[in-house]
Structures are given as structure tokens and as C-alpha cells.
């Protein structure tokens, strides 16, 4: 039976092709440790930004207890932000996930919270949530996704109960199959996004993307992307857009537990950018 993604995950494979794995103007160092004491996974990540010379350290813990369908996680960083999440899956009802999450600023004491449910059946996936906080209005949001034979469609909304305004009114269509992934979305009936990803060979992919905003041609963007897996341990990525900005990335798996990514960007109008990331997993 098909299992449809949530609206936020629609077209994720195609969108990640252009957005994920490019680290510019920063150095990122992450260390992951799986199954520590009490079956808790930990992740320590340090990021140094070259632009403003700031550094952020983030520590995350994850815990999962399958017999009860419980997953929990917490994150704290040097910006004094504490975030947590708790969800229960397939225990109240088959295909139903109930989630609670929130964050708390240890310095200003500002806090936000969100509660939501996701329900998956053979024909569709639905979700409904409520969010709000000290600095945010109460918002009600939800979405629905369904499809047939590789074609997917979804709708998402978010309503601000304080202002009485529809903040999100989004529609998306997509297709995935036969080496092709396509995603088209319309945000608030004004911004059109399109991404196309095609697998030429087992080790080579190409992609096209574009963004158009009604009434503002300066925000129009389109570009081309390429990825080549030279070996099982080394891959190269590149993308270029209509502003003549070229971005390059090389990902190398040094060992089974260490991955290094090197990035560079060349912009004809501005100075170039570089960046790197190292990830260790034990």
C-alpha cells in the first residue's frame, strides 16, 4: 500500500538536490554517537561563521522506545535556546502520530509551543496543528496529501487566529518514478516554485529549478544543477543560476565514520565564498 509524505516533505528529494550539502562562509564540525547509555543518541555540532566571526555549539539528544511508540529529543545551544520534542506513533490508533514540541529562550524567557497530529491511511496523509508563543500569535494549520501511480498532490493552510489572516495558502503537485522527481508548488497564490531532478546514469544526476514571484521580477531565479558520484566514497556537486553564481561542493568519505565536505562559490559581482564541514559518527 502507498505511504504518502506530509506536505512539508513533498518534493524533498528534488529540493535537497539544490539546497543540501552546500556549506558557505562557515566551518561546521559535527560528532554523532549512537546508542550511548540508556539507548540515547547524541549529536554535538559546532559552527563557526566567517562573515560575523560568531560560533555556535549545539548539543542534541534523541531517545526512542519502540514498544511504546515514543520518540523524544532535546536540543540546547550556546545562543541560550532550549528545544524539545515528544511524539507517540501508532499507539493511540494505527497510522496516527501525536506530537508536542516547544522551545525556550533561557535569556529572555520567551517560549513557543506546538501541538499536532498526523494521520496516515492508504489513500492519503493528513496533519493538523496549533502553535503559538510569547512572541507569536496563535496559529492553526494543516495539510492533506494524496496521489496515484507516482503522482502526488497536496494542500496546506495556516490561519492566524489573532489577526484573522490566512498566513499560508499553498498548493503543490509532484511526480516521482522512473528516475525522475518533479515538484511544483504555489505559495500564497503569488510565488511559483519548480524543481526537476533526473537520473542520467546510476552515478550521475542533473536538475533544474526556478522561482517566480508575481509583481517582483527581481526575485525571479532559475538554475541548473549536477551531481556525479565518482566512487562510493567521493561525490561532486555543482550548480549555477541566472545571477551567474557558480557553487561547487565535494563530499569525501574518509573512513566509515568520517565524512568531509568542501565548498566554494564564485560570484561575478562579489567576492567568492568558501566553506567546509566534517562529520564523525560512531
C-alpha positions in Angstrom: 0.0 0.0 0.0 1.3 3.6 -0.7 2.6 5.7 2.1 2.3 9.4 1.3 4.6 12.0 2.8 3.5 15.1 4.7 3.1 18.3 2.8 6.5 19.7 4.1 8.2 16.5 2.7 6.6 16.8 -0.8 9.4 17.1 -3.3 12.1 16.9 -0.6 14.4 14.8 -2.7 14.4 17.3 -5.6 14.7 20.3 -3.3 17.6 18.9 -1.3 19.5 18.4 -4.6 19.9 22.2 -4.8 19.9 23.1 -1.1 21.5 20.4 0.9 25.3 19.8 1.2 26.5 23.3 0.4 28.3 25.0 3.3 29.3 28.5 2.5 31.0 31.1 4.7 31.2 28.7 7.6 33.0 25.7 9.1 30.9 23.0 10.6 32.1 20.2 12.8 29.7 17.5 14.0 30.1 14.4 16.1 27.4 11.8 16.4 27.3 9.0 19.0 24.6 6.3 18.6 23.3 4.1 21.3 25.0 5.6 24.3 24.0 4.7 27.9 20.2 4.3 28.2 19.9 3.9 24.4 20.2 7.7 23.9 21.7 9.0 20.6 23.8 12.2 21.0 24.9 14.8 18.5 27.4 17.6 19.2 27.7 20.3 16.4 30.0 23.3 16.3 29.5 26.0 13.6 31.8 29.0 13.0 30.5 31.7 10.7 33.2 33.5 8.7 31.0 36.5 8.0 30.5 37.8 11.5 33.1 35.6 13.3 30.5 34.0 15.5 30.4 30.4 16.8 27.5 28.3 17.9 27.7 25.0 19.7 24.6 22.8 19.7 24.1 19.6 21.7 21.2 17.2 20.8 19.9 14.1 22.4 17.4 11.6 21.0 15.6 8.7 22.6 13.3 6.1 21.1 11.3 3.4 22.9 9.7 1.3 20.2 7.4 -0.9 22.4 5.5 2.3 23.4 6.0 4.1 20.1 7.7 7.0 21.9 10.3 9.3 20.4 11.8 12.2 22.3 14.6 14.7 21.6 16.0 17.8 23.2 18.5 20.5 21.9 20.4 23.2 23.7 22.9 25.6 22.2 25.2 28.5 23.2 22.5 31.0 22.0 20.6 30.1 25.1 17.9 28.2 23.2 16.4 25.0 24.6 14.1 23.0 22.3 12.3 19.7 22.9 10.0 17.3 21.0 7.9 14.3 22.1 5.8 12.2 19.8 3.8 8.9 20.1 3.2 6.9 16.9 0.8 4.0 16.1 -0.3 3.5 19.8 -3.5 5.6 20.1 -4.6 4.4 16.6 -2.9 2.8 13.7 -1.3 5.5 11.4 -1.8 8.2 14.0 1.1 10.3 15.4 0.6 12.8 18.2 3.5 15.3 18.7 4.3 18.0 21.2 7.2 20.4 20.8 8.4 23.7 22.0 11.4 26.0 22.6 12.5 28.2 25.5 14.9 31.1 25.4 17.0 30.9 28.6 18.0 34.5 28.4 14.7 36.3 27.6 12.4 33.6 28.9 10.4 33.8 25.6 8.8 30.5 24.8 6.8 28.9 22.0 4.9 25.6 21.8 3.2 23.5 19.1 0.9 20.5 19.3 -0.2 18.5 16.3 -1.4 15.2 14.9 -0.5 13.4 11.7 -2.8 10.6 10.4 -1.7 8.3 7.6 -4.1 6.0 5.7 -3.6 4.0 2.5 -5.1 6.8 0.4 -3.7 10.0 2.0 -1.8 11.7 4.8 -3.4 14.5 6.9 -2.0 16.7 9.6 -3.4 19.4 11.9 -1.6 21.5 14.4 -1.7 24.5 16.7 1.2 26.8 17.5 1.8 30.0 19.5 4.1 31.7 22.0 5.1 34.8 23.8 6.3 36.5 20.6 4.0 34.7 18.1 0.2 34.7 17.5 -1.8 31.6 17.9 -1.9 29.8 14.5 -4.0 26.9 13.3 -2.5 24.9 10.4 -3.0 21.7 8.5 -2.5 19.9 5.2 -3.5 16.9 3.1 -1.5 14.9 0.6 -2.7 12.2 -1.7 -1.7 10.7 -5.1 -1.8 7.9 -7.6 0.8 5.9 -9.6 3.7 8.2 -8.6 1.8 11.5 -8.9 1.3 13.5 -5.7 -0.8 16.5 -4.8 -1.2 18.4 -1.6 -2.7 21.5 0.1 -1.5 23.4 3.1 -3.0 26.2 5.1 -2.2 28.3 8.3 -4.6 30.7 9.9 -3.6 33.4 12.4 -6.4 33.5 14.9 -5.3 36.8 16.4 -5.2 38.8 13.2 -7.8 36.7 11.4 -5.5 36.3 8.4 -4.7 33.3 6.3 -0.9 33.1 6.5 -0.4 30.1 4.3 -2.5 29.1 1.3 -0.2 26.6 -0.5 -0.7 24.1 -3.3 1.8 21.5 -4.5 2.0 18.9 -7.3 4.7 16.3 -8.0 5.8 13.1 -9.5 8.4 10.5 -8.5 9.4 7.4 -10.5 11.5 6.1 -13.4 14.5 8.1 -12.3 12.5 11.4 -12.4 11.5 13.6 -9.5 9.4 16.7 -10.2 7.9 19.2 -7.8 5.8 22.3 -8.4 4.3 24.5 -5.7 2.3 27.7 -5.4 2.8 29.7 -2.2 0.0 32.1 -1.2 -1.0 32.4 -4.9 2.0 34.6 -5.6 5.2 32.6 -5.6 5.7 29.7 -8.0 8.5 27.2 -7.3 9.5 24.3 -9.6 12.2 21.7 -9.3 13.1 18.8 -11.7 15.6 16.1 -10.9 16.6 13.4 -13.4 19.0 10.4 -13.1 21.0 10.2 -16.3 23.1 7.2 -15.1 23.5 5.2 -11.9 26.1 7.7 -10.7 25.0 11.0 -12.3 22.0 13.3 -11.7 21.0 16.6 -13.3 18.4 19.1 -12.1 16.6 22.3 -13.0 14.9 24.7 -10.6 13.1 28.0 -10.8 11.2 30.6 -8.6 8.9 33.3 -9.9 7.1 35.9 -7.7 4.2 37.8 -9.2 4.8 41.5 -9.3 8.5 41.3 -8.4 10.8 40.2 -11.2 13.9 40.8 -9.0 13.1 37.7 -7.1 12.9 35.5 -10.2 15.5 32.8 -10.0 16.3 29.8 -12.2 19.3 27.5 -12.4 20.9 24.2 -13.3 22.5 21.5 -11.0 24.7 18.5 -11.5 25.9 15.7 -9.2 28.4 13.0 -10.0 29.3 10.1 -7.7 32.9 9.3 -8.8 33.3 6.5 -6.4 31.2 5.1 -3.5 33.2 7.4 -1.2 33.5 10.6 -3.3 30.9 12.8 -5.0 31.0 16.1 -6.7 28.2 18.7 -7.0 27.8 22.0 -8.9 25.0 24.5 -9.5 24.7 27.7 -11.5 21.8 30.3 -11.5 20.8 33.2 -13.6 22.8 35.6 -11.5 26.0 33.8 -12.8 26.7 32.4 -9.4 28.6 29.1 -9.5 28.6 26.9 -6.4 30.8 23.8 -6.1 30.9 21.0 -3.5 33.0 17.9 -3.0 32.0 15.3 -0.4 34.5 12.6 0.6 34.0 9.7 3.0 37.5 9.5 4.6 36.6 6.5 6.7 33.4 4.6 7.6 32.9 7.1 10.5 34.1 10.4 8.9 32.8 12.5 6.1 34.4 15.7 4.8 32.7 18.3 2.6 34.5 21.2 0.9 32.6 24.0 -0.8 33.3 27.1 -2.9 31.2 29.8 -4.6 32.2 32.2 -7.4 30.0 35.3 -7.9 31.0 37.7 -10.7 29.6 40.7 -8.7 31.0 39.9 -5.3 33.9 38.2 -3.6 33.9 34.4 -3.6 33.0 32.3 -0.6 34.3 29.0 0.8 33.2 26.6 3.5 33.7 23.2 4.9 32.0 20.6 7.1 33.3 17.5 8.9 31.0 14.8 10.4 32.0 12.0 12.6 29.7 9.1 13.6 30.5 6.3 16.0 
